[in-house]
Amino acid sequence: MEPIRRQQLIRQRAFAKSSHTRKQTFIETSERKINDIQSRFDELPNIFNKFETAQSELELSDDNDHSVDRQQFEDQYYETKARFTELLHPVIESNSRFNSPPGTISEQGHSVHSNSSSHIRLPTIALPTFDGDTCS
C-alpha cells in the first residue's frame, strides 16, 4: 500500500472515531431531548460505515495488524448504540413514572412519559342481560 493512501485511510478512520466520540460525549453529558437523541442515533450507522470502509481497506492492503483498532471501535460503538437505545426505548419503572413531566426522560434515563390514557378511570357501564327471548 502506498504511504499516502495509508495515511488517508488512517485519517478517515480517525474522523469516524472522533465523530463517534462526540456522540458518546453527548449522551453522557448533554441535556437529553428525545429529538436530539434520535437524530444523533440515526447518524450512528453512517459513522460505523465510514470507519468500516477505511478499516477494511487498511486490513486488506496493509501489512500492519489493525485488529485492535477494530475491536476498540466496535466495542465503543455497540456500547454507545445500546445507550442510545436505552434512552429512546427505556423500561418504564412504576415508582419513577410520575416524577418527570410528560415528554421527558428521568435523570436515571429509565422513564419516558407521554400523554397516555392508561391511567384514566372510565365509568362503569351496566350491560343488559340476555333472557333468551329473541322477540323482545
The first five atom37 places (N, CA, C, CB, O) and aatype in JSON, in Angstrom:
{
  "aatype": [12, 6, 14, 9, 1, 1, 5, 5, 10, 9, 1, 5, 1, 0, 13, 0, 11, 15, 15, 8, 16, 1, 11, 5, 16, 13, 9, 6, 16, 15, 6, 1, 11, 9, 2, 3, 9, 5, 15, 1, 13, 3, 6, 10, 14, 2, 9, 13, 2, 11, 13, 6, 16, 0, 5, 15, 6, 10, 6, 10, 15, 3, 3, 2, 3, 8, 15, 19, 3, 1, 5, 5, 13, 6, 3, 5, 18, 18, 6, 16, 11, 0, 1, 13, 16, 6, 10, 10, 8, 14, 19, 9, 6, 15, 2, 15, 1, 13, 2, 15, 14, 14, 7, 16, 9, 15, 6, 5, 7, 8, 15, 19, 8, 15, 2, 15, 15, 15, 8, 9, 1, 10, 14, 16, 9, 0, 10, 14, 16, 13, 3, 7, 3, 16, 4, 15],
  "atom_mask": [
    [1, 1, 1, 1, 1],
    [1, 1, 1, 1, 1],
    [1, 1, 1, 1, 1],
    [1, 1, 1, 1, 1],
    [1, 1, 1, 1, 1],
    [1, 1, 1, 1, 1],
    [1, 1, 1, 1, 1],
    [1, 1, 1, 1, 1],
    [1, 1, 1, 1, 1],
    [1, 1, 1, 1, 1],
    [1, 1, 1, 1, 1],
    [1, 1, 1, 1, 1],
    [1, 1, 1, 1, 1],
    [1, 1, 1, 1, 1],
    [1, 1, 1, 1, 1],
    [1, 1, 1, 1, 1],
    [1, 1, 1, 1, 1],
    [1, 1, 1, 1, 1],
    [1, 1, 1, 1, 1],
    [1, 1, 1, 1, 1],
    [1, 1, 1, 1, 1],
    [1, 1, 1, 1, 1],
    [1, 1, 1, 1, 1],
    [1, 1, 1, 1, 1],
    [1, 1, 1, 1, 1],
    [1, 1, 1, 1, 1],
    [1, 1, 1, 1, 1],
    [1, 1, 1, 1, 1],
    [1, 1, 1, 1, 1],
    [1, 1, 1, 1, 1],
    [1, 1, 1, 1, 1],
    [1, 1, 1, 1, 1],
    [1, 1, 1, 1, 1],
    [1, 1, 1, 1, 1],
    [1, 1, 1, 1, 1],
    [1, 1, 1, 1, 1],
    [1, 1, 1, 1, 1],
    [1, 1, 1, 1, 1],
    [1, 1, 1, 1, 1],
    [1, 1, 1, 1, 1],
    [1, 1, 1, 1, 1],
    [1, 1, 1, 1, 1],
    [1, 1, 1, 1, 1],
    [1, 1, 1, 1, 1],
    [1, 1, 1, 1, 1],
    [1, 1, 1, 1, 1],
    [1, 1, 1, 1, 1],
    [1, 1, 1, 1, 1],
    [1, 1, 1, 1, 1],
    [1, 1, 1, 1, 1],
    [1, 1, 1, 1, 1],
    [1, 1, 1, 1, 1],
    [1, 1, 1, 1, 1],
    [1, 1, 1, 1, 1],
    [1, 1, 1, 1, 1],
    [1, 1, 1, 1, 1],
    [1, 1, 1, 1, 1],
    [1, 1, 1, 1, 1],
    [1, 1, 1, 1, 1],
    [1, 1, 1, 1, 1],
    [1, 1, 1, 1, 1],
    [1, 1, 1, 1, 1],
    [1, 1, 1, 1, 1],
    [1, 1, 1, 1, 1],
    [1, 1, 1, 1, 1],
    [1, 1, 1, 1, 1],
    [1, 1, 1, 1, 1],
    [1, 1, 1, 1, 1],
    [1, 1, 1, 1, 1],
    [1, 1, 1, 1, 1],
    [1, 1, 1, 1, 1],
    [1, 1, 1, 1, 1],
    [1, 1, 1, 1, 1],
    [1, 1, 1, 1, 1],
    [1, 1, 1, 1, 1],
    [1, 1, 1, 1, 1],
    [1, 1, 1, 1, 1],
    [1, 1, 1, 1, 1],
    [1, 1, 1, 1, 1],
    [1, 1, 1, 1, 1],
    [1, 1, 1, 1, 1],
    [1, 1, 1, 1, 1],
    [1, 1, 1, 1, 1],
    [1, 1, 1, 1, 1],
    [1, 1, 1, 1, 1],
    [1, 1, 1, 1, 1],
    [1, 1, 1, 1, 1],
    [1, 1, 1, 1, 1],
    [1, 1, 1, 1, 1],
    [1, 1, 1, 1, 1],
    [1, 1, 1, 1, 1],
    [1, 1, 1, 1, 1],
    [1, 1, 1, 1, 1],
    [1, 1, 1, 1, 1],
    [1, 1, 1, 1, 1],
    [1, 1, 1, 1, 1],
    [1, 1, 1, 1, 1],
    [1, 1, 1, 1, 1],
    [1, 1, 1, 1, 1],
    [1, 1, 1, 1, 1],
    [1, 1, 1, 1, 1],
    [1, 1, 1, 1, 1],
    [1, 1, 1, 0, 1],
    [1, 1, 1, 1, 1],
    [1, 1, 1, 1, 1],
    [1, 1, 1, 1, 1],
    [1, 1, 1, 1, 1],
    [1, 1, 1, 1, 1],
    [1, 1, 1, 0, 1],
    [1, 1, 1, 1, 1],
    [1, 1, 1, 1, 1],
    [1, 1, 1, 1, 1],
    [1, 1, 1, 1, 1],
    [1, 1, 1, 1, 1],
    [1, 1, 1, 1, 1],
    [1, 1, 1, 1, 1],
    [1, 1, 1, 1, 1],
    [1, 1, 1, 1, 1],
    [1, 1, 1, 1, 1],
    [1, 1, 1, 1, 1],
    [1, 1, 1, 1, 1],
    [1, 1, 1, 1, 1],
    [1, 1, 1, 1, 1],
    [1, 1, 1, 1, 1],
    [1, 1, 1, 1, 1],
    [1, 1, 1, 1, 1],
    [1, 1, 1, 1, 1],
    [1, 1, 1, 1, 1],
    [1, 1, 1, 1, 1],
    [1, 1, 1, 1, 1],
    [1, 1, 1, 1, 1],
    [1, 1, 1, 0, 1],
    [1, 1, 1, 1, 1],
    [1, 1, 1, 1, 1],
    [1, 1, 1, 1, 1],
    [1, 1, 1, 1, 1]
  ],
  "atom_positions": [
    [[0.85, -1.17, 0.0], [0.0, 0.0, 0.0], [0.9, 1.24, 0.0], [-0.97, 0.0, 1.22], [1.91, 1.28, 0.69]],
    [[0.51, 2.21, -0.76], [1.25, 3.46, -0.81], [1.12, 4.21, 0.51], [0.77, 4.33, -1.97], [0.03, 4.23, 1.09]],
    [[2.17, 4.81, 0.98], [2.12, 5.55, 2.26], [1.08, 6.67, 2.27], [3.48, 6.13, 2.57], [0.46, 6.92, 3.3]],
    [[0.9, 7.34, 1.14], [-0.09, 8.43, 1.1], [-1.5, 7.86, 1.29], [0.0, 9.21, -0.24], [-2.3, 8.41, 2.05]],
    [[-1.8, 6.77, 0.59], [-3.13, 6.15, 0.72], [-3.34, 5.64, 2.15], [-3.3, 5.0, -0.3], [-4.43, 5.77, 2.71]],
    [[-2.31, 5.06, 2.72], [-2.38, 4.56, 4.1], [-2.72, 5.7, 5.06], [-1.04, 3.9, 4.51], [-3.56, 5.53, 5.93]],
    [[-2.08, 6.83, 4.9], [-2.34, 8.0, 5.77], [-3.77, 8.5, 5.58], [-1.34, 9.13, 5.47], [-4.42, 8.89, 6.55]],
    [[-4.26, 8.51, 4.33], [-5.63, 8.93, 4.08], [-6.62, 8.03, 4.8], [-5.92, 8.93, 2.57], [-7.57, 8.52, 5.41]],
    [[-6.41, 6.75, 4.73], [-7.31, 5.8, 5.39], [-7.26, 5.95, 6.9], [-6.97, 4.37, 4.99], [-8.29, 5.88, 7.57]],
    [[-6.07, 6.14, 7.42], [-5.94, 6.33, 8.87], [-6.65, 7.61, 9.31], [-4.45, 6.37, 9.29], [-7.28, 7.64, 10.37]],
    [[-6.55, 8.66, 8.49], [-7.27, 9.9, 8.81], [-8.78, 9.7, 8.72], [-6.84, 11.04, 7.87], [-9.52, 10.18, 9.58]],
    [[-9.26, 9.0, 7.69], [-10.69, 8.73, 7.56], [-11.2, 7.96, 8.78], [-10.99, 7.95, 6.27], [-12.27, 8.25, 9.31]],
    [[-10.43, 6.98, 9.19], [-10.79, 6.19, 10.36], [-10.8, 7.08, 11.61], [-9.81, 5.02, 10.54], [-11.69, 6.94, 12.45]],
    [[-9.84, 7.96, 11.73], [-9.77, 8.87, 12.88], [-10.96, 9.82, 12.91], [-8.46, 9.67, 12.85], [-11.49, 10.13, 13.98]],
    [[-11.4, 10.3, 11.73], [-12.58, 11.17, 11.67], [-13.82, 10.43, 12.16], [-12.79, 11.69, 10.23], [-14.64, 10.99, 12.89]],
    [[-13.96, 9.19, 11.75], [-15.1, 8.39, 12.2], [-15.04, 8.19, 13.72], [-15.13, 7.01, 11.47], [-16.06, 8.3, 14.4]],
    [[-13.86, 7.91, 14.23], [-13.7, 7.73, 15.68], [-14.05, 9.0, 16.44], [-12.27, 7.29, 16.02], [-14.73, 8.95, 17.46]],
    [[-13.59, 10.15, 15.94], [-13.87, 11.4, 16.64], [-15.35, 11.75, 16.59], [-13.04, 12.54, 16.05], [-15.9, 12.27, 17.55]],
    [[-15.99, 11.46, 15.47], [-17.43, 11.69, 15.36], [-18.19, 10.8, 16.35], [-17.92, 11.41, 13.92], [-19.14, 11.24, 16.99]],
    [[-17.74, 9.57, 16.47], [-18.35, 8.66, 17.43], [-18.14, 9.15, 18.86], [-17.77, 7.24, 17.26], [-19.04, 9.07, 19.69]],
    [[-16.96, 9.64, 19.15], [-16.65, 10.14, 20.49], [-17.56, 11.32, 20.84], [-15.17, 10.56, 20.59], [-17.99, 11.45, 21.99]],
    [[-17.85, 12.17, 19.87], [-18.76, 13.29, 20.13], [-20.16, 12.79, 20.48], [-18.83, 14.22, 18.9], [-20.84, 13.37, 21.33]],
    [[-20.6, 11.71, 19.82], [-21.91, 11.13, 20.15], [-21.91, 10.56, 21.57], [-22.29, 10.02, 19.13], [-22.88, 10.71, 22.31]],
    [[-20.8, 9.9, 21.94], [-20.68, 9.37, 23.3], [-20.73, 10.49, 24.32], [-19.37, 8.58, 23.45], [-21.44, 10.39, 25.32]],
    [[-20.0, 11.55, 24.07], [-19.98, 12.69, 24.98], [-21.37, 13.29, 25.11], [-18.98, 13.74, 24.49], [-21.77, 13.68, 26.2]],
    [[-22.09, 13.38, 24.01], [-23.44, 13.92, 24.05], [-24.34, 13.15, 25.0], [-24.06, 13.92, 22.66], [-25.02, 13.74, 25.84]],
    [[-24.35, 11.82, 24.89], [-25.26, 11.05, 25.74], [-24.8, 11.0, 27.19], [-25.4, 9.64, 25.2], [-25.6, 10.72, 28.08]],
    [[-23.53, 11.27, 27.44], [-23.03, 11.25, 28.81], [-23.16, 12.59, 29.51], [-21.6, 10.82, 28.82], [-23.27, 12.63, 30.73]],
    [[-23.15, 13.7, 28.76], [-23.08, 15.0, 29.41], [-24.19, 15.97, 29.05], [-21.8, 15.61, 29.1], [-24.41, 16.92, 29.8]],
    [[-24.87, 15.8, 27.97], [-25.83, 16.8, 27.49], [-27.21, 16.61, 28.1], [-25.92, 16.74, 25.98], [-27.58, 15.54, 28.57]],
    [[-27.96, 17.71, 28.07], [-29.38, 17.63, 28.42], [-30.04, 16.82, 27.32], [-30.04, 19.07, 28.58], [-29.83, 17.09, 26.13]],
    [[-30.81, 15.86, 27.69], [-31.32, 14.91, 26.71], [-32.74, 15.25, 26.3], [-31.27, 13.5, 27.26], [-33.67, 15.2, 27.1]],
    [[-32.9, 15.59, 25.03], [-34.21, 15.79, 24.45], [-34.39, 14.7, 23.41], [-34.37, 17.22, 23.82], [-33.46, 14.36, 22.67]],
    [[-35.57, 14.15, 23.35], [-35.84, 12.99, 22.5], [-35.44, 13.23, 21.05], [-37.32, 12.64, 22.57], [-34.8, 12.36, 20.44]],
    [[-35.78, 14.37, 20.49], [-35.45, 14.62, 19.08], [-33.94, 14.7, 18.87], [-36.1, 15.93, 18.6], [-33.44, 14.2, 17.87]],
    [[-33.21, 15.31, 19.8], [-31.75, 15.36, 19.7], [-31.15, 13.96, 19.78], [-31.16, 16.25, 20.8], [-30.24, 13.62, 19.02]],
    [[-31.65, 13.17, 20.68], [-31.16, 11.81, 20.84], [-31.42, 11.01, 19.57], [-31.83, 11.12, 22.05], [-30.54, 10.31, 19.08]],
    [[-32.63, 11.13, 19.03], [-32.99, 10.37, 17.84], [-32.14, 10.77, 16.64], [-34.46, 10.57, 17.51], [-31.68, 9.9, 15.9]],
    [[-31.91, 12.06, 16.44], [-31.13, 12.48, 15.27], [-29.68, 12.02, 15.37], [-31.18, 14.01, 15.11], [-29.08, 11.66, 14.36]],
    [[-29.11, 12.03, 16.56], [-27.74, 11.54, 16.73], [-27.69, 10.01, 16.6], [-27.18, 11.98, 18.1], [-26.73, 9.46, 16.05]],
    [[-28.71, 9.35, 17.09], [-28.79, 7.89, 16.95], [-28.86, 7.5, 15.47], [-30.02, 7.34, 17.72], [-28.21, 6.54, 15.04]],
    [[-29.63, 8.25, 14.71], [-29.78, 7.96, 13.28], [-28.47, 8.11, 12.53], [-30.83, 8.88, 12.67], [-28.29, 7.49, 11.48]],
    [[-27.55, 8.91, 13.04], [-26.26, 9.14, 12.39], [-25.25, 8.02, 12.69], [-25.68, 10.48, 12.84], [-24.26, 7.89, 11.98]],
    [[-25.5, 7.21, 13.71], [-24.55, 6.16, 14.1], [-24.19, 5.19, 12.97], [-25.11, 5.38, 15.25], [-23.0, 4.9, 12.8]],
    [[-25.13, 4.69, 12.19], [-24.74, 3.77, 11.11], [-23.8, 4.4, 10.08], [-25.99, 3.26, 10.39], [-22.92, 3.73, 9.55]],
    [[-23.98, 5.69, 9.8], [-23.09, 6.38, 8.87], [-21.67, 6.42, 9.41], [-23.6, 7.8, 8.58], [-20.7, 6.22, 8.67]],
    [[-21.55, 6.68, 10.69], [-20.22, 6.71, 11.33], [-19.59, 5.33, 11.25], [-20.33, 7.18, 12.81], [-18.41, 5.2, 10.91]],
    [[-20.37, 4.31, 11.55], [-19.85, 2.94, 11.5], [-19.39, 2.59, 10.09], [-20.92, 1.94, 11.98], [-18.34, 1.99, 9.91]],
    [[-20.19, 2.97, 9.08], [-19.84, 2.66, 7.69], [-18.56, 3.37, 7.26], [-20.99, 3.05, 6.77], [-17.74, 2.79, 6.54]],
    [[-18.37, 4.6, 7.69], [-17.14, 5.33, 7.35], [-15.93, 4.64, 7.97], [-17.23, 6.81, 7.83], [-14.9, 4.46, 7.33]],
    [[-16.07, 4.26, 9.24], [-14.98, 3.56, 9.89], [-14.72, 2.23, 9.19], [-15.29, 3.33, 11.38], [-13.57, 1.89, 8.9]],
    [[-15.77, 1.49, 8.93], [-15.66, 0.16, 8.32], [-14.99, 0.21, 6.96], [-17.03, -0.47, 8.19], [-14.16, -0.65, 6.65]],
    [[-15.32, 1.19, 6.15], [-14.73, 1.33, 4.83], [-13.22, 1.52, 4.92], [-15.36, 2.5, 4.07], [-12.45, 0.82, 4.27]],
    [[-12.81, 2.48, 5.74], [-11.37, 2.75, 5.89], [-10.66, 1.56, 6.54], [-11.14, 4.03, 6.72], [-9.58, 1.16, 6.11]],
    [[-11.27, 1.01, 7.58], [-10.65, -0.09, 8.32], [-10.48, -1.32, 7.44], [-11.49, -0.45, 9.55], [-9.43, -1.96, 7.46]],
    [[-11.48, -1.65, 6.68], [-11.41, -2.83, 5.81], [-10.32, -2.69, 4.75], [-12.76, -3.07, 5.12], [-9.58, -3.63, 4.48]],
    [[-10.23, -1.5, 4.17], [-9.18, -1.3, 3.17], [-7.8, -1.39, 3.8], [-9.36, 0.05, 2.47], [-6.87, -1.95, 3.21]],
    [[-7.65, -0.84, 5.01], [-6.37, -0.96, 5.71], [-6.04, -2.42, 6.0], [-6.4, -0.16, 7.02], [-4.91, -2.85, 5.78]],
    [[-7.0, -3.16, 6.48], [-6.76, -4.56, 6.82], [-6.41, -5.4, 5.59], [-7.98, -5.14, 7.52], [-5.59, -6.31, 5.67]],
    [[-7.04, -5.09, 4.47], [-6.8, -5.87, 3.26], [-5.5, -5.49, 2.54], [-7.96, -5.7, 2.31], [-4.89, -6.32, 1.89]],
    [[-5.09, -4.24, 2.67], [-3.97, -3.75, 1.86], [-2.7, -3.46, 2.64], [-4.38, -2.53, 1.16], [-1.64, -3.29, 2.04]],
    [[-2.77, -3.41, 3.95], [-1.63, -3.03, 4.76], [-1.09, -4.26, 5.5], [-2.01, -1.91, 5.77], [-1.85, -5.13, 5.91]],
    [[0.2, -4.32, 5.65], [0.82, -5.45, 6.34], [0.7, -5.35, 7.86], [2.28, -5.56, 5.95], [0.9, -6.34, 8.56]],
    [[0.39, -4.17, 8.38], [0.26, -3.99, 9.83], [-1.04, -4.6, 10.34], [0.32, -2.48, 10.2], [-2.02, -4.73, 9.6]],
    [[-1.03, -4.97, 11.6], [-2.22, -5.54, 12.24], [-3.09, -4.4, 12.77], [-1.83, -6.53, 13.4], [-2.65, -3.62, 13.61]],
    [[-4.32, -4.3, 12.27], [-5.24, -3.24, 12.67], [-6.42, -3.8, 13.48], [-5.75, -2.49, 11.44], [-7.42, -3.1, 13.68]],
    [[-6.3, -5.02, 13.92], [-7.43, -5.66, 14.61], [-7.75, -5.0, 15.95], [-7.13, -7.13, 14.83], [-8.91, -4.99, 16.36]],
    [[-6.76, -4.46, 16.63], [-7.01, -3.79, 17.92], [-7.87, -2.55, 17.71], [-5.67, -3.41, 18.6], [-8.78, -2.29, 18.5]],
    [[-7.59, -1.8, 16.65], [-8.39, -0.62, 16.34], [-9.84, -1.0, 16.08], [-7.82, 0.13, 15.13], [-10.77, -0.34, 16.55]],
    [[-10.02, -2.08, 15.31], [-11.38, -2.54, 15.01], [-12.1, -2.95, 16.29], [-11.35, -3.72, 14.01], [-13.24, -2.55, 16.52]],
    [[-11.44, -3.74, 17.11], [-12.06, -4.23, 18.35], [-12.46, -3.09, 19.27], [-11.1, -5.17, 19.08], [-13.57, -3.08, 19.81]],
    [[-11.57, -2.13, 19.45], [-11.88, -0.99, 20.32], [-13.05, -0.18, 19.78], [-10.64, -0.09, 20.48], [-13.96, 0.18, 20.53]],
    [[-13.04, 0.1, 18.48], [-14.12, 0.89, 17.9], [-15.44, 0.16, 18.0], [-13.81, 1.22, 16.44], [-16.45, 0.75, 18.39]],
    [[-15.45, -1.12, 17.65], [-16.7, -1.88, 17.7], [-17.25, -1.96, 19.13], [-16.49, -3.29, 17.14], [-18.46, -1.81, 19.33]],
    [[-16.39, -2.19, 20.1], [-16.84, -2.23, 21.49], [-17.48, -0.91, 21.89], [-15.67, -2.55, 22.43], [-18.57, -0.89, 22.48]],
    [[-16.82, 0.19, 21.58], [-17.36, 1.51, 21.92], [-18.63, 1.8, 21.14], [-16.33, 2.59, 21.65], [-19.59, 2.34, 21.68]],
    [[-18.65, 1.44, 19.87], [-19.8, 1.7, 19.01], [-21.05, 0.99, 19.55], [-19.52, 1.24, 17.57], [-22.1, 1.61, 19.71]],
    [[-20.93, -0.31, 19.83], [-22.1, -1.05, 20.29], [-22.54, -0.63, 21.69], [-21.83, -2.54, 20.26], [-23.72, -0.69, 22.02]],
    [[-21.6, -0.23, 22.51], [-21.95, 0.3, 23.83], [-22.73, 1.61, 23.68], [-20.68, 0.53, 24.69], [-23.74, 1.82, 24.35]],
    [[-22.26, 2.46, 22.8], [-22.95, 3.73, 22.55], [-24.33, 3.5, 21.95], [-22.12, 4.63, 21.63], [-25.3, 4.13, 22.35]],
    [[-24.4, 2.6, 20.99], [-25.68, 2.29, 20.35], [-26.68, 1.76, 21.38], [-25.48, 1.27, 19.21], [-27.85, 2.12, 21.36]],
    [[-26.21, 0.91, 22.27], [-27.08, 0.37, 23.32], [-27.56, 1.48, 24.26], [-26.35, -0.72, 24.13], [-28.72, 1.49, 24.68]],
    [[-26.67, 2.4, 24.57], [-27.04, 3.51, 25.46], [-28.09, 4.39, 24.8], [-25.8, 4.35, 25.84], [-29.05, 4.81, 25.45]],
    [[-27.92, 4.69, 23.51], [-28.93, 5.45, 22.78], [-30.26, 4.71, 22.79], [-28.47, 5.73, 21.33], [-31.32, 5.31, 23.0]],
    [[-30.22, 3.41, 22.56], [-31.45, 2.62, 22.55], [-32.14, 2.66, 23.9], [-31.14, 1.17, 22.16], [-33.36, 2.76, 23.98]],
    [[-31.36, 2.59, 24.98], [-31.94, 2.7, 26.33], [-32.63, 4.04, 26.53], [-30.85, 2.51, 27.39], [-33.68, 4.12, 27.16]],
    [[-32.03, 5.1, 25.99], [-32.62, 6.42, 26.15], [-33.87, 6.59, 25.29], [-31.61, 7.49, 25.8], [-34.82, 7.26, 25.69]],
    [[-33.87, 5.99, 24.11], [-35.01, 6.13, 23.21], [-36.15, 5.18, 23.55], [-34.58, 5.9, 21.79], [-37.32, 5.5, 23.32]],
    [[-35.82, 4.01, 24.09], [-36.83, 3.0, 24.4], [-36.61, 2.47, 25.82], [-36.78, 1.83, 23.36], [-36.29, 1.3, 26.01]],
    [[-36.79, 3.33, 26.8], [-36.49, 2.92, 28.18], [-37.53, 1.97, 28.76], [-36.37, 4.14, 29.06], [-38.66, 1.88, 28.29]],
    [[-37.11, 1.29, 29.78], [-38.01, 0.46, 30.56], [-38.69, 1.38, 31.55], [-37.25, -0.73, 31.28], [-38.02, 2.09, 32.3]],
    [[-40.0, 1.38, 31.55], [-40.73, 2.27, 32.44], [-40.85, 1.61, 33.81], [-42.13, 2.62, 31.87], [-41.37, 0.5, 33.94]],
    [[-40.35, 2.31, 34.81], [-40.43, 1.81, 36.18], [-41.63, 2.46, 36.85], [-39.12, 2.09, 36.97], [-41.82, 3.67, 36.75]],
    [[-42.41, 1.67, 37.53], [-43.63, 2.18, 38.12], [-43.37, 3.22, 39.21], [-44.44, 1.05, 38.69], [-44.16, 4.15, 39.37]],
    [[-42.27, 3.1, 39.97], [-42.04, 4.05, 41.06], [-41.51, 5.38, 40.57], [-41.08, 3.46, 42.04], [-41.6, 6.37, 41.31]],
    [[-40.96, 5.47, 39.37], [-40.45, 6.75, 38.88], [-41.34, 7.31, 37.77], [-39.01, 6.6, 38.39], [-41.0, 8.33, 37.17]],
    [[-42.43, 6.67, 37.5], [-43.29, 7.04, 36.38], [-43.86, 8.45, 36.51], [-44.41, 6.04, 36.25], [-44.04, 9.13, 35.5]],
    [[-44.15, 8.89, 37.71], [-44.84, 10.16, 37.89], [-43.9, 11.28, 38.34], [-45.95, 10.0, 38.88], [-44.37, 12.35, 38.7]],
    [[-42.59, 11.06, 38.34], [-41.65, 12.05, 38.84], [-41.22, 13.06, 37.8], [-40.45, 11.36, 39.38], [-40.67, 14.1, 38.18]],
    [[-41.43, 12.83, 36.53], [-40.98, 13.74, 35.48], [-42.18, 14.25, 34.7], [-39.98, 13.04, 34.54], [-43.2, 13.57, 34.61]],
    [[-42.06, 15.45, 34.12], [-43.15, 15.95, 33.3], [-43.26, 15.16, 32.0], [-42.95, 17.43, 32.99], [-42.3, 14.5, 31.59]],
    [[-44.44, 15.21, 31.34], [-44.62, 14.47, 30.1], [-43.59, 14.85, 29.05], [-46.01, 14.71, 29.56], [-43.19, 16.01, 28.94]],
    [[-43.15, 13.84, 28.27], [-42.22, 14.07, 27.19], [-40.76, 14.18, 27.59], [0.0, 0.0, 0.0], [-39.93, 14.57, 26.78]],
    [[-40.43, 13.86, 28.84], [-39.05, 13.96, 29.29], [-38.52, 12.61, 29.71], [-38.92, 14.95, 30.43], [-39.28, 11.65, 29.86]],
    [[-37.23, 12.56, 29.89], [-36.57, 11.36, 30.37], [-36.08, 11.66, 31.78], [-35.39, 10.92, 29.44], [-35.49, 12.71, 32.02]],
    [[-36.33, 10.75, 32.69], [-35.88, 10.98, 34.05], [-34.37, 10.97, 34.13], [-36.46, 9.94, 34.99], [-33.71, 10.53, 33.18]],
    [[-33.8, 11.45, 35.24], [-32.36, 11.52, 35.39], [-31.71, 10.16, 35.26], [-32.0, 12.13, 36.72], [-30.59, 10.07, 34.76]],
    [[-32.37, 9.12, 35.69], [-31.8, 7.78, 35.58], [-31.9, 7.27, 34.15], [-32.51, 6.83, 36.53], [-31.26, 6.27, 33.82]],
    [[-32.67, 7.94, 33.31], [-32.81, 7.5, 31.92], [-33.71, 6.29, 31.78], [0.0, 0.0, 0.0], [-33.64, 5.59, 30.77]],
    [[-34.54, 6.03, 32.77], [-35.35, 4.82, 32.73], [-36.83, 5.08, 32.48], [-35.19, 4.07, 34.01], [-37.6, 4.13, 32.33]],
    [[-37.24, 6.31, 32.44], [-38.67, 6.55, 32.39], [-39.01, 7.59, 31.33], [-39.17, 6.99, 33.74], [-38.48, 8.7, 31.35]],
    [[-39.88, 7.23, 30.43], [-40.37, 8.17, 29.44], [-41.85, 8.32, 29.67], [-40.05, 7.71, 27.98], [-42.55, 7.35, 29.96]],
    [[-42.32, 9.54, 29.56], [-43.73, 9.8, 29.81], [-44.35, 10.41, 28.57], [-43.93, 10.72, 31.04], [-43.73, 11.25, 27.91]],
    [[-45.53, 10.01, 28.27], [-46.28, 10.64, 27.2], [-47.71, 10.76, 27.68], [-46.18, 9.82, 25.86], [-48.11, 10.15, 28.67]],
    [[-48.47, 11.55, 26.97], [-49.86, 11.69, 27.35], [-50.57, 10.4, 27.02], [-50.52, 12.9, 26.64], [-50.83, 10.12, 25.85]],
    [[-50.87, 9.64, 28.01], [-51.45, 8.32, 27.82], [-52.75, 8.23, 28.59], [-50.47, 7.22, 28.26], [-52.89, 8.82, 29.66]],
    [[-53.69, 7.5, 28.07], [-54.97, 7.33, 28.74], [-55.0, 6.08, 29.61], [-56.09, 7.29, 27.73], [-56.07, 5.66, 30.04]],
    [[-53.85, 5.48, 29.87], [-53.84, 4.23, 30.62], [-54.18, 4.42, 32.09], [-52.49, 3.58, 30.49], [-54.46, 3.45, 32.79]],
    [[-54.18, 5.65, 32.56], [-54.47, 5.89, 33.98], [-55.81, 6.6, 34.18], [-53.36, 6.72, 34.6], [-56.12, 7.03, 35.29]],
    [[-56.59, 6.72, 33.13], [-57.9, 7.35, 33.24], [-58.92, 6.29, 33.6], [-58.3, 8.08, 31.91], [-58.98, 5.24, 32.95]],
    [[-59.7, 6.55, 34.61], [-60.73, 5.62, 35.05], [-62.05, 6.01, 34.41], [-60.85, 5.59, 36.6], [-62.58, 7.09, 34.67]],
    [[-62.59, 5.14, 33.58], [-63.87, 5.39, 32.91], [-65.02, 4.87, 33.77], [-63.9, 4.73, 31.51], [-64.84, 3.97, 34.59]],
    [[-66.2, 5.46, 33.58], [-67.35, 4.99, 34.37], [-67.76, 3.58, 33.97], [-68.55, 5.95, 34.2], [-67.56, 3.17, 32.83]],
    [[-68.32, 2.86, 34.91], [-68.8, 1.51, 34.67], [-70.1, 1.59, 33.87], [-69.0, 0.73, 36.0], [-70.96, 2.41, 34.18]],
    [[-70.23, 0.75, 32.88], [-71.44, 0.7, 32.06], [-72.13, -0.62, 32.34], [-71.11, 0.86, 30.52], [-71.54, -1.69, 32.2]],
    [[-73.4, -0.54, 32.75], [-74.19, -1.74, 33.01], [-74.74, -2.25, 31.68], [-75.34, -1.46, 34.04], [-75.5, -1.55, 31.02]],
    [[-74.36, -3.46, 31.3], [-74.84, -4.05, 30.07], [-76.13, -4.83, 30.33], [-73.77, -4.96, 29.44], [-76.28, -5.45, 31.38]],
    [[-77.05, -4.79, 29.37], [-78.29, -5.57, 29.56], [-77.97, -7.07, 29.51], [-79.35, -5.19, 28.47], [-77.05, -7.51, 28.82]],
    [[-78.76, -7.84, 30.25], [-78.57, -9.28, 30.24], [-79.56, -9.91, 29.26], [-78.75, -9.88, 31.66], [-80.67, -9.4, 29.08]],
    [[-79.16, -10.99, 28.64], [-80.0, -11.69, 27.67], [-80.83, -12.73, 28.41], [-79.13, -12.35, 26.55], [-80.3, -13.6, 29.1]],
    [[-82.18, -12.63, 28.25], [-83.07, -13.58, 28.96], [-83.49, -14.75, 28.09], [-84.31, -12.86, 29.47], [-84.27, -15.59, 28.54]],
    [[-83.0, -14.82, 26.86], [-83.31, -15.94, 25.99], [-84.43, -15.66, 25.02], [0.0, 0.0, 0.0], [-84.6, -16.42, 24.07]],
    [[-85.21, -14.6, 25.22], [-86.33, -14.26, 24.33], [-85.79, -13.39, 23.2], [-87.47, -13.52, 25.11], [-85.35, -12.27, 23.45]],
    [[-85.83, -13.89, 21.96], [-85.3, -13.14, 20.83], [-86.31, -12.14, 20.26], [-84.88, -14.1, 19.75], [-85.94, -11.33, 19.41]],
    [[-87.55, -12.18, 20.71], [-88.59, -11.28, 20.18], [-88.76, -10.02, 21.0], [-89.89, -12.0, 20.11], [-89.44, -9.1, 20.54]],
    [[-88.2, -9.93, 22.14], [-88.45, -8.75, 22.95], [-87.52, -7.63, 22.71], [-88.39, -9.1, 24.35], [-87.63, -6.58, 23.34]]
  ]
}
